[in-house]
Amino acid sequence: MTVFFFDIGATLADVSVEADGSLRLQVRPRVPDVLHDLSGARKGILSDPGPGEEARARAAAALDAALGDHFTDTRLLHWGPKTSRAIFDEAVASAGGAAGDEVGVFVGEDADERAFARQAGLRTAAHPVFARAAAEDRPVFWTWLGVPEGRSLADLAEAVDGTEAVPVHVPSPGLVLAMATSLGVEDLRRGGFTADVREQVEDTAAFLVRDDRPVSVPESFAGSSDASRAAAEASARAAAAYGFLTGGLPGDAPPPVSLGAAPGGVYIAAPAGVPVEDLHPPGAKPGHVERLLPDPALLSRPGVAQARDLAEGPAEGFADGRPSPRVMAAVSAAVTPDALRAHVARISGASPLVDGEELRVRSRDAAADDNQRVVDALADRFRGLGLAVRRHEFTWHGHRLSNVEAEHRVEGADSTVLVTAHLDSTASSGDFTDENGEPRPYDPAADPAPGADDDGSGTAAVLAAAESLRALVADGGTPTRNVRFVLFNAEEQGLVGSKFYARAAAARGEAIVGVFQMDMIAGLQDGSAPRMEIHAGSRVPGPVVHASDALGGLVAHTTEAIAPEFTVQQLTGPDDPAVGRSDHASFHERGWAAVAVSEDLFSTPDGAPGTGTRQYHTPGDTLSDVDHDAEFAATIARCVTATALTVAGL
């Protein structure tokens, strides 16, 4: 009899570490149905809860509380790293087989882990929905699903929920990238939807890779329609992006598979171990790589209800479109250049990470050891402000990473406001040399990546925003909505942390009224006039577009009051250059209103270059960089914080 081994984190459940160190598992959509379908089969676990028996005991207790009825054979519970085939060989032996025997199925979202499982002789499934198909040796394919005229994404969601298919990305109201078996494809076609089957999923992961270089359209399209020219340009850009990727990989690396043109680039299926995130086309703008995650609930968009309310009426608490004097005063007192500079210094290595200790951060790259140390320090900072803190865990290329969440909870609140940034850094665009002075690639585990602006400045602003809230509450202020501060990890690897976080929030059915993301707010070249960008643009159809515009408008009105000398660029619609490029996009996918506020990163509409930092993704992104302006950062942070706290009811 086939034994089914499941990964826990992000596959069976989303994992949170509570303030007392205990784990909480939130079971993923469709998982209960899958486990019920497999009720007569032997089932086990392959999961890495971290080193030590105490960590394993916590994981076992959380599993028992959430899904204990399904995993009763302790001989099939395996705890430990999945960075080699060793633990998978142990699983095969526990199922009664020898190395290489096909006695079981490993169900796990991580492509690298599936590759190790195959080496050990296990069949694999990229999502629990495909567990039965894997046992029956039925392949899963990357598939384009089309929604015919007169039908909607809601219709497709209902059809997908009843068959072997899982959505991955929605580039338009009529097209969805998904994983599906032949059985799933047949069911959907019978339901009136189209299906274009591409390559097998096996041990690959999906990415959207954008290419910002200009492309030329053949002269033969000169007299063609706008739609024909746009299609030709999209095809040319996809070919350029794919060509760069295949040309930039090591010679022995298996090439990614093109899944077709994407908005601004190409969709690819990258084989396990292929470092797509490390490849940067010349002139790449922020967020050119987007990791795509399977999500049965992707089409349901739980944020639509809150977005519709915000789009249809002004937010409460704004007098003449601006925060109250009380909020403005509290924010001005807490969000200062000195406060932001001190926070940035600690997390970028300019001063010790923890007061009174010697350790200085070298890098917050997701692959660096200091990343976890910074997570711990940030969590402690939030706890010191009296907030309810928990870590949201996920895995990326064998690294156990965490987002940090800190919340002021309001009894009876019907919704939540998020103030966010990303805590990780990179220096992937820096110039590095070996011991012989020859150029070498960036080493994310060892090279310095201080990230003072990207996104140390946003992280510092979120900490200062939390300090503003504490001051208001201590003075008797009472928000009507929960206020949550979230710092995402692995943003530089394709929005990975926020993708996992937003997906988990959607699965919980959270009511999020708005997300305020700050990503790079300290860059201002000497002599430049202060100019900030408010990015609300999205290709997601529905009220999320108008609701995000409304949030952006509130930030702009607040900026007029706080910094009338600022030039504010409100960027919206599908032509916003930051569509899909920062963590706010992970919330747009689920229908929630969200904006990303930044320094002048992108060129202006008339083509003038941005005035932000010139040390983007280099070791020179330090607190002492000539382009790092703490006063500028503090002003932007005040505008965002005052707006967010007012939306929260203060």
C-alpha positions as CSV (number, residue, x, y, z in Angstrom):
1,M,0.0,0.0,0.0
2,T,1.3,3.5,-0.9
3,V,2.4,5.7,2.0
4,F,1.8,9.4,1.6
5,F,4.4,11.7,3.3
6,F,3.4,15.3,3.7
7,D,5.5,18.4,4.3
8,I,3.7,20.6,6.9
9,G,4.7,24.3,6.3
10,A,2.8,25.9,3.4
11,T,1.7,22.4,2.1
12,L,-0.6,21.1,4.8
13,A,-0.7,24.2,6.9
14,D,0.6,27.7,7.4
15,V,2.9,27.9,10.4
16,S,3.0,30.7,13.0
17,V,5.2,30.8,16.1
18,E,3.3,32.4,19.0
19,A,4.7,34.6,21.7
20,D,5.2,31.7,24.0
21,G,7.2,29.7,21.4
22,S,4.3,27.3,20.6
23,L,3.4,26.6,17.0
24,R,0.0,27.2,15.5
25,L,-1.0,25.4,12.3
26,Q,-3.6,26.9,10.1
27,V,-4.8,24.1,7.7
28,R,-4.5,25.1,4.0
29,P,-7.6,25.1,1.7
30,R,-8.7,21.8,0.2
31,V,-6.3,19.9,2.6
32,P,-9.2,18.5,4.8
33,D,-10.9,17.1,1.7
34,V,-7.7,15.5,0.5
35,L,-7.0,13.9,3.9
36,H,-10.5,12.6,4.1
37,D,-10.1,11.1,0.6
38,L,-7.0,9.3,1.8
39,S,-8.5,8.2,5.1
40,G,-7.8,4.6,4.4
41,A,-4.1,5.2,3.4
42,R,-1.0,5.2,5.6
43,K,0.1,8.8,6.1
44,G,3.3,10.3,7.4
45,I,5.1,13.6,7.8
46,L,8.4,15.0,6.5
47,S,9.0,18.4,8.1
48,D,11.8,20.5,9.5
49,P,10.8,22.3,12.7
50,G,14.3,23.4,13.5
51,P,17.2,21.8,15.5
52,G,16.7,20.1,18.9
53,E,14.2,17.8,20.5
54,E,12.2,20.7,22.0
55,A,11.5,22.1,18.5
56,R,10.3,18.6,17.3
57,A,8.1,18.2,20.3
58,R,6.4,21.6,19.6
59,A,5.9,20.6,16.0
60,A,4.4,17.2,17.0
61,A,2.1,18.9,19.5
62,A,0.9,21.4,16.9
63,L,0.3,18.6,14.3
64,D,-1.6,16.6,16.9
65,A,-3.8,19.6,17.7
66,A,-4.6,20.5,14.1
67,L,-4.5,17.1,12.2
68,G,-3.8,14.5,14.8
69,D,-6.6,12.1,13.6
70,H,-4.8,11.7,10.2
71,F,-1.3,11.1,11.4
72,T,-1.4,8.4,14.1
73,D,1.6,6.2,13.1
74,T,4.6,7.8,14.9
75,R,6.9,5.6,12.9
76,L,6.0,7.6,9.8
77,L,6.7,11.0,11.4
78,H,10.1,12.3,10.3
79,W,11.6,15.6,11.6
80,G,14.7,17.2,10.2
81,P,16.3,19.1,7.4
82,K,15.2,18.3,3.8
83,T,18.4,19.7,2.2
84,S,19.6,16.2,1.0
85,R,17.9,12.9,0.3
86,A,18.8,11.5,3.7
87,I,15.5,12.1,5.4
88,F,13.6,10.8,2.4
89,D,15.6,7.6,2.5
90,E,14.6,7.3,6.1
91,A,10.9,7.7,5.1
92,V,11.2,5.0,2.4
93,A,12.7,2.6,5.0
94,S,9.9,3.4,7.5
95,A,7.3,2.6,4.8
96,G,8.9,-0.9,4.5
97,G,11.0,-0.3,1.4
98,A,14.7,-0.2,0.5
99,A,16.5,2.8,-1.0
100,G,15.1,3.6,-4.4
101,D,11.9,1.6,-3.9
102,E,8.7,3.3,-5.0
103,V,6.7,2.7,-1.9
104,G,5.3,6.2,-1.3
105,V,4.5,9.7,-2.4
106,F,6.0,12.9,-1.0
107,V,3.6,15.8,-1.1
108,G,5.5,19.1,-0.8
109,E,5.3,22.6,-2.4
110,D,9.1,23.1,-2.5
111,A,10.6,22.0,-5.8
112,D,14.1,21.4,-4.3
113,E,12.6,19.0,-1.7
114,R,10.6,17.1,-4.4
115,A,13.9,16.6,-6.3
116,F,15.5,15.0,-3.3
117,A,12.4,12.8,-2.7
118,R,12.6,11.5,-6.3
119,Q,16.2,10.6,-5.8
120,A,15.1,8.5,-2.8
121,G,12.5,6.7,-5.0
122,L,9.4,8.5,-3.8
123,R,6.9,9.8,-6.3
124,T,6.0,13.5,-5.7
125,A,3.1,15.9,-5.8
126,A,3.5,19.7,-5.8
127,H,0.2,20.2,-3.9
128,P,-2.1,17.9,-1.8
129,V,-4.7,18.1,-4.5
130,F,-2.4,15.9,-6.6
131,A,-1.5,13.3,-4.0
132,R,-3.8,10.7,-5.5
133,A,-2.6,11.4,-9.0
134,A,1.0,10.9,-7.9
135,A,0.2,7.5,-6.4
136,E,-1.4,6.5,-9.6
137,D,1.6,7.9,-11.6
138,R,-0.5,10.5,-13.4
139,P,1.4,13.6,-14.3
140,V,0.6,17.2,-13.4
141,F,1.0,19.9,-16.1
142,W,1.5,23.7,-16.1
143,T,-1.8,24.7,-17.8
144,W,-3.3,27.9,-19.1
145,L,-7.0,28.1,-18.3
146,G,-9.2,30.4,-20.4
147,V,-12.5,32.0,-19.2
148,P,-14.9,32.3,-22.2
149,E,-17.0,35.4,-22.8
150,G,-20.0,35.5,-20.5
151,R,-18.3,33.6,-17.7
152,S,-16.2,34.9,-14.8
153,L,-13.3,34.0,-12.6
154,A,-15.9,33.1,-9.9
155,D,-17.3,30.5,-12.3
156,L,-13.8,29.1,-12.8
157,A,-13.1,29.1,-9.1
158,E,-16.2,26.9,-8.5
159,A,-15.1,24.5,-11.3
160,V,-11.5,24.3,-10.2
161,D,-12.5,23.6,-6.6
162,G,-14.1,20.4,-7.6
163,T,-11.3,18.9,-9.7
164,E,-7.6,18.2,-9.9
165,A,-6.5,21.8,-10.6
166,V,-4.8,24.5,-8.6
167,P,-4.5,28.2,-9.7
168,V,-1.0,29.8,-9.6
169,H,-1.4,33.3,-11.2
170,V,-4.1,35.5,-12.8
171,P,-2.7,37.8,-15.4
172,S,-6.1,38.9,-16.7
173,P,-9.8,38.3,-16.0
174,G,-9.9,35.8,-18.8
175,L,-6.7,33.8,-18.3
176,V,-5.2,31.8,-15.4
177,L,-2.0,29.9,-15.0
178,A,-2.6,26.7,-13.1
179,M,-1.4,23.2,-12.3
180,A,-3.7,20.5,-13.5
181,T,-3.8,16.8,-14.3
182,S,-5.4,15.4,-17.5
183,L,-8.4,14.5,-15.4
184,G,-8.7,18.1,-14.2
185,V,-8.3,19.5,-17.7
186,E,-11.0,17.2,-19.0
187,D,-13.4,18.3,-16.2
188,L,-12.7,22.0,-16.9
189,R,-13.2,21.6,-20.6
190,R,-16.5,19.9,-20.0
191,G,-17.4,22.9,-17.9
192,G,-16.9,25.2,-20.8
193,F,-13.4,26.5,-20.1
194,T,-10.4,26.3,-22.3
195,A,-7.2,24.6,-21.3
196,D,-3.8,24.9,-23.0
197,V,-1.5,22.2,-21.5
198,R,2.2,22.9,-21.3
199,E,5.1,21.1,-19.6
200,Q,4.9,18.7,-16.7
201,V,5.3,20.3,-13.3
202,E,7.5,17.6,-11.7
203,D,10.3,19.3,-9.8
204,T,9.8,22.9,-11.1
205,A,8.6,26.1,-9.6
206,A,6.9,29.0,-11.5
207,F,8.2,32.5,-11.7
208,L,7.2,35.7,-13.6
209,V,10.4,37.3,-14.8
210,R,10.2,40.9,-16.1
211,D,12.6,42.4,-18.6
212,D,12.8,46.2,-18.4
213,R,15.0,46.6,-21.5
214,P,13.4,48.3,-24.5
215,V,12.3,46.0,-27.3
216,S,11.6,46.7,-30.9
217,V,8.6,45.7,-32.8
218,P,9.1,44.7,-36.5
219,E,8.3,47.3,-39.1
220,S,5.7,45.0,-40.5
221,F,3.5,45.9,-37.6
222,A,3.6,49.6,-38.3
223,G,0.0,49.6,-39.7
224,S,-1.4,47.0,-37.4
225,S,-3.9,47.6,-34.6
226,D,-2.8,48.6,-31.2
227,A,-3.7,45.1,-29.9
228,S,-1.5,43.4,-32.6
229,R,1.4,45.7,-31.8
230,A,1.0,45.1,-28.1
231,A,1.0,41.3,-28.7
232,A,4.1,41.6,-30.8
233,E,5.9,43.6,-28.2
234,A,4.9,41.1,-25.4
235,S,6.2,38.3,-27.5
236,A,9.5,40.0,-28.2
237,R,9.9,40.9,-24.5
238,A,9.2,37.4,-23.4
239,A,11.8,36.1,-25.9
240,A,14.3,38.6,-24.6
241,A,13.7,37.7,-21.0
242,Y,13.9,34.0,-21.6
243,G,17.0,34.4,-23.7
244,F,18.7,36.3,-20.9
245,L,17.8,33.7,-18.3
246,T,19.0,30.7,-20.4
247,G,22.2,32.6,-21.3
248,G,23.0,33.6,-17.7
249,L,22.8,30.2,-16.1
250,P,25.8,28.0,-15.5
251,G,26.5,25.6,-18.3
252,D,25.5,22.5,-16.4
253,A,22.2,24.0,-15.1
254,P,19.0,22.6,-16.7
255,P,17.3,25.5,-18.5
256,P,14.0,26.8,-17.4
257,V,10.9,26.2,-19.5
258,S,9.0,29.1,-21.0
259,L,5.3,29.0,-20.2
260,G,4.5,32.0,-22.4
261,A,4.5,35.8,-22.3
262,A,3.8,37.6,-19.1
263,P,3.0,41.2,-18.3
264,G,6.3,42.8,-18.8
265,G,8.2,39.6,-19.4
266,V,7.9,35.8,-19.4
267,Y,6.4,33.1,-17.2
268,I,8.9,30.2,-16.6
269,A,9.0,26.9,-14.9
270,A,12.4,26.7,-13.2
271,P,13.9,23.3,-12.4
272,A,14.9,22.6,-8.8
273,G,18.1,24.3,-7.8
274,V,18.2,26.7,-10.6
275,P,18.9,30.2,-9.1
276,V,16.4,32.3,-11.1
277,E,16.3,34.9,-8.4
278,D,20.0,35.5,-8.7
279,L,19.8,36.6,-12.4
280,H,19.3,40.2,-13.1
281,P,18.9,41.6,-16.7
282,P,20.8,44.8,-17.4
283,G,18.8,47.8,-16.2
284,A,16.5,45.6,-14.1
285,K,14.2,47.7,-12.0
286,P,13.1,46.7,-8.4
287,G,11.0,43.5,-8.2
288,H,11.7,42.1,-11.7
289,V,11.3,38.5,-10.4
290,E,8.0,37.3,-8.8
291,R,7.7,33.9,-7.3
292,L,4.3,32.3,-8.0
293,L,2.6,30.1,-5.4
294,P,-0.2,27.5,-5.9
295,D,-3.3,28.5,-4.1
296,P,-6.8,26.9,-4.4
297,A,-8.3,30.1,-3.0
298,L,-6.5,32.5,-5.4
299,L,-9.6,33.1,-7.5
300,S,-11.9,33.8,-4.6
301,R,-10.3,37.1,-3.6
302,P,-11.5,37.5,0.0
303,G,-10.4,41.2,0.1
304,V,-13.0,42.3,-2.4
305,A,-15.7,43.1,0.2
306,Q,-13.3,45.5,2.2
307,A,-12.0,47.0,-1.1
308,R,-15.5,47.7,-2.3
309,D,-16.4,49.6,0.9
310,L,-13.2,51.7,0.7
311,A,-13.7,52.4,-3.0
312,E,-17.3,53.6,-2.4
313,G,-16.8,56.0,0.4
314,P,-14.1,58.0,2.3
315,A,-12.3,56.4,5.2
316,E,-13.6,57.4,8.7
317,G,-11.6,59.8,10.8
318,F,-10.3,62.1,8.1
319,A,-11.2,65.8,8.6
320,D,-11.0,67.5,5.2
321,G,-9.2,64.5,3.9
322,R,-6.4,64.7,6.5
323,P,-5.5,63.1,9.9
324,S,-6.5,64.9,13.1
325,P,-4.0,67.3,14.8
326,R,-3.7,64.7,17.6
327,V,-2.5,62.0,15.3
328,M,-0.2,64.5,13.4
329,A,1.4,65.6,16.7
330,A,2.0,62.1,18.0
331,V,3.5,60.9,14.7
332,S,5.7,64.0,14.4
333,A,7.1,63.3,17.9
334,A,7.8,59.6,17.3
335,V,8.9,59.4,13.7
336,T,12.0,61.5,13.6
337,P,15.2,61.4,11.6
338,D,17.2,60.4,14.7
339,A,14.7,57.6,15.5
340,L,14.9,56.2,12.0
341,R,18.7,56.6,11.8
342,A,19.1,54.6,15.0
343,H,16.9,51.8,13.8
344,V,18.6,51.6,10.4
345,A,22.0,51.7,12.1
346,R,21.2,48.6,14.1
347,I,19.9,46.5,11.3
348,S,22.5,47.6,8.7
349,G,25.6,47.1,10.8
350,A,26.5,50.7,11.5
351,S,25.9,50.0,15.2
352,P,25.4,46.8,17.3
353,L,22.2,45.0,16.5
354,V,21.3,44.9,20.2
355,D,22.1,47.7,22.6
356,G,24.9,46.6,25.0
357,E,26.1,43.7,22.7
358,E,28.9,43.6,20.2
359,L,27.4,41.8,17.2
360,R,27.0,44.0,14.1
361,V,24.9,42.9,11.1
362,R,26.8,42.1,7.9
363,S,23.8,41.2,5.8
364,R,20.1,40.6,6.0
365,D,20.1,38.5,2.8
366,A,17.7,35.5,3.1
367,A,20.8,33.2,2.8
368,A,22.8,35.0,5.5
369,D,23.1,33.8,9.1
370,D,22.4,37.4,10.3
371,N,18.9,37.3,8.8
372,Q,17.5,35.2,11.6
373,R,19.4,37.3,14.2
374,V,17.7,40.4,12.8
375,V,14.3,38.7,12.9
376,D,14.8,37.9,16.6
377,A,15.9,41.5,17.4
378,L,13.0,43.0,15.5
379,A,10.5,40.7,17.3
380,D,12.0,41.8,20.7
381,R,11.7,45.5,19.7
382,F,8.0,45.0,19.0
383,R,7.4,43.1,22.2
384,G,9.0,46.0,24.1
385,L,6.2,48.1,22.7
386,G,3.5,45.9,24.2
387,L,2.4,44.4,20.9
388,A,1.3,40.8,20.3
389,V,4.2,39.3,18.3
390,R,4.4,36.2,16.3
391,R,6.6,34.9,13.5
392,H,5.2,33.5,10.3
393,E,7.5,30.7,9.1
394,F,8.2,29.5,5.6
395,T,11.1,27.8,3.7
396,W,13.1,29.1,0.8
397,H,15.9,27.0,-0.8
398,G,16.4,25.1,2.4
399,H,16.5,28.2,4.6
400,R,13.9,28.4,7.4
401,L,12.8,32.0,7.3
402,S,10.3,34.1,9.2
403,N,8.1,37.2,8.6
404,V,7.6,39.2,11.8
405,E,4.1,40.3,12.8
406,A,3.2,42.6,15.7
407,E,-0.4,43.6,16.4
408,H,-2.4,46.0,18.6
409,R,-5.6,44.1,18.9
410,V,-8.9,45.9,19.5
411,E,-11.8,44.0,21.1
412,G,-14.7,43.8,18.7
413,A,-12.7,45.1,15.7
414,D,-14.2,44.1,12.4
415,S,-11.0,44.7,10.3
416,T,-7.3,45.3,10.3
417,V,-4.9,47.9,8.9
418,L,-1.4,46.7,7.9
419,V,1.8,48.9,8.0
420,T,4.5,46.9,6.3
421,A,8.1,46.8,4.8
422,H,10.6,44.0,4.0
423,L,13.3,43.2,6.4
424,D,15.8,41.4,4.1
425,S,18.5,42.9,1.9
426,T,20.7,42.0,-1.1
427,A,23.9,43.3,-2.8
428,S,23.4,41.3,-5.9
429,S,24.3,44.2,-8.2
430,G,27.6,44.9,-6.5
431,D,31.0,44.3,-7.9
432,F,33.0,41.6,-6.2
433,T,36.4,40.1,-6.8
434,D,38.2,36.9,-5.8
435,E,41.6,36.6,-4.1
436,N,43.2,37.1,-7.5
437,G,41.3,40.3,-8.2
438,E,39.1,38.7,-10.8
439,P,35.4,39.4,-10.9
440,R,33.2,36.9,-9.2
441,P,29.4,36.5,-8.5
442,Y,27.8,37.9,-5.4
443,D,27.8,35.4,-2.5
444,P,24.5,35.9,-0.6
445,A,25.6,33.9,2.4
446,A,28.9,35.8,3.0
447,D,29.1,39.1,1.2
448,P,28.0,42.4,2.9
449,A,24.5,43.6,2.1
450,P,23.7,46.4,4.5
451,G,20.5,47.5,2.8
452,A,20.2,50.7,4.7
453,D,17.8,52.1,2.2
454,D,16.5,48.9,0.7
455,D,14.7,48.2,2.9
456,G,16.3,49.2,6.1
457,S,14.6,52.6,5.8
458,G,11.1,51.0,5.4
459,T,11.7,48.6,8.3
460,A,12.8,51.5,10.5
461,A,9.7,53.4,9.5
462,V,7.5,50.5,10.5
463,L,9.2,50.4,13.9
464,A,8.7,54.1,14.4
465,A,5.0,53.8,13.3
466,A,4.6,51.2,16.1
467,E,6.1,53.7,18.5
468,S,3.7,56.3,17.4
469,L,0.8,54.0,18.1
470,R,2.1,53.2,21.6
471,A,2.2,56.9,22.3
472,L,-1.3,57.5,21.1
473,V,-2.7,54.6,23.1
474,A,-0.8,55.7,26.2
475,D,-2.5,59.1,25.8
476,G,-5.9,57.5,25.7
477,G,-6.3,57.0,22.0
478,T,-8.4,53.9,21.0
479,P,-8.3,52.7,17.4
480,T,-11.5,51.0,16.1
481,R,-9.6,48.6,13.9
482,N,-6.7,46.3,14.7
483,V,-3.3,47.8,13.7
484,R,-0.8,45.2,12.5
485,F,2.9,45.9,11.7
486,V,4.4,43.2,9.4
487,L,8.0,42.9,8.2
488,F,8.4,40.5,5.3
489,N,11.3,38.3,4.6
490,A,12.8,37.2,1.2
491,E,11.2,40.0,-0.7
492,E,14.4,40.2,-2.8
493,Q,13.8,36.6,-3.9
494,G,10.5,37.4,-5.7
495,L,8.2,38.7,-2.9
496,V,8.4,35.2,-1.3
497,G,7.6,36.2,2.3
498,S,4.6,38.4,1.5
499,K,3.3,35.8,-0.9
500,F,3.2,33.2,1.8
501,Y,1.8,35.7,4.3
502,A,-1.0,37.1,2.1
503,R,-1.9,33.6,1.0
504,A,-2.2,32.5,4.7
505,A,-4.3,35.6,5.6
506,A,-6.6,34.9,2.7
507,A,-7.1,31.3,3.9
508,R,-8.0,32.6,7.3
509,G,-10.6,34.9,5.8
510,E,-9.0,38.0,7.3
511,A,-10.7,41.4,6.8
512,I,-7.9,43.7,5.8
513,V,-9.1,47.2,5.1
514,G,-5.7,48.4,3.7
515,V,-2.0,47.7,3.4
516,F,0.6,50.5,3.6
517,Q,4.0,49.2,2.3
518,M,7.1,51.3,2.6
519,D,9.9,50.1,0.3
520,M,13.0,52.4,0.0
521,I,12.1,55.8,1.4
522,A,15.5,57.3,2.3
523,G,17.1,57.8,-1.1
524,L,17.5,61.5,-2.2
525,Q,20.3,62.6,-4.3
526,D,22.0,65.8,-3.2
527,G,20.5,68.9,-4.6
528,S,17.3,67.1,-5.8
529,A,13.9,68.4,-4.9
530,P,12.0,66.0,-2.6
531,R,9.8,63.6,-4.6
532,M,8.0,60.5,-3.5
533,E,6.0,57.9,-5.3
534,I,2.7,56.3,-4.3
535,H,2.2,53.1,-6.2
536,A,-1.4,51.9,-6.2
537,G,-1.5,50.3,-9.7
538,S,-2.6,46.7,-10.2
539,R,-3.7,44.4,-13.0
540,V,-6.2,42.6,-10.7
541,P,-9.7,43.3,-11.9
542,G,-12.5,44.5,-9.6
543,P,-12.7,47.1,-6.7
544,V,-9.1,46.6,-5.6
545,V,-8.0,49.1,-8.2
546,H,-10.3,51.9,-7.0
547,A,-9.8,51.1,-3.4
548,S,-6.0,51.2,-3.7
549,D,-6.3,54.5,-5.5
550,A,-8.4,55.7,-2.5
551,L,-5.6,54.7,-0.1
552,G,-3.0,56.4,-2.3
553,G,-5.2,59.5,-2.3
554,L,-5.3,59.6,1.5
555,V,-1.5,59.4,1.7
556,A,-1.2,62.2,-0.9
557,H,-3.6,64.5,1.1
558,T,-1.7,63.8,4.3
559,T,1.5,64.7,2.5
560,E,0.1,68.0,1.4
561,A,-0.5,68.8,5.1
562,I,2.9,67.5,6.4
563,A,5.2,68.3,3.5
564,P,3.7,70.7,1.0
565,E,7.1,71.1,-0.6
566,F,7.1,67.5,-1.7
567,T,6.2,66.5,-5.2
568,V,3.9,63.5,-5.0
569,Q,3.6,61.1,-8.0
570,Q,0.5,59.0,-7.7
571,L,1.0,56.0,-10.0
572,T,-2.0,53.8,-10.7
573,G,-3.6,51.4,-13.2
574,P,-1.9,48.7,-15.1
575,D,0.8,51.1,-16.3
576,D,2.1,51.8,-12.8
577,P,5.8,50.7,-13.1
578,A,5.6,49.0,-9.7
579,V,2.8,46.7,-10.6
580,G,3.7,43.3,-9.1
581,R,7.1,44.6,-7.9
582,S,6.8,45.1,-4.2
583,D,5.1,43.3,-1.3
584,H,1.8,45.3,-1.7
585,A,1.2,43.2,-4.9
586,S,0.8,40.0,-2.8
587,F,-2.3,41.6,-1.3
588,H,-3.6,42.9,-4.6
589,E,-3.7,39.3,-5.7
590,R,-6.3,38.5,-3.0
591,G,-8.4,41.6,-3.7
592,W,-7.2,43.8,-0.8
593,A,-6.5,47.5,-1.2
594,A,-2.7,48.2,-0.9
595,V,-0.2,50.9,-1.8
596,A,3.6,50.9,-1.9
597,V,5.2,54.2,-1.0
598,S,8.8,54.9,-2.0
599,E,11.4,57.5,-2.9
600,D,11.6,58.5,-6.5
601,L,12.7,55.1,-7.8
602,F,11.3,55.0,-11.3
603,S,11.6,57.6,-14.0
604,T,9.0,60.3,-14.2
605,P,6.3,60.3,-16.8
606,D,8.3,62.7,-18.9
607,G,11.3,60.4,-18.8
608,A,13.4,62.2,-16.2
609,P,15.6,59.8,-14.2
610,G,14.6,59.0,-10.6
611,T,16.3,60.9,-7.8
612,G,16.5,57.9,-5.4
613,T,19.6,56.1,-4.2
614,R,22.4,55.2,-6.7
615,Q,23.5,52.3,-4.5
616,Y,20.5,50.1,-5.2
617,H,21.4,46.4,-4.4
618,T,25.1,47.2,-3.7
619,P,27.3,47.0,-0.6
620,G,27.3,50.8,-0.8
621,D,23.7,51.0,0.4
622,T,24.8,52.1,3.9
623,L,23.8,54.7,6.4
624,S,26.7,56.9,5.3
625,D,25.8,56.8,1.7
626,V,25.6,60.3,0.3
627,D,22.1,59.6,-1.0
628,H,20.8,58.4,2.3
629,D,18.6,61.2,3.8
630,A,17.1,60.4,7.2
631,E,15.1,63.6,7.2
632,F,13.5,62.7,3.8
633,A,12.8,59.2,5.1
634,A,11.2,60.5,8.3
635,T,8.9,62.8,6.3
636,I,7.6,60.0,4.1
637,A,7.2,57.8,7.1
638,R,5.2,60.4,8.9
639,C,2.8,60.8,6.0
640,V,2.3,57.0,5.7
641,T,2.0,56.5,9.4
642,A,-0.5,59.3,10.1
643,T,-2.7,58.0,7.2
644,A,-2.6,54.4,8.3
645,L,-3.4,55.2,12.0
646,T,-6.3,57.5,10.9
647,V,-7.7,54.7,8.7
648,A,-7.4,52.5,11.9
649,G,-9.8,54.9,13.6
650,L,-7.4,57.1,15.7
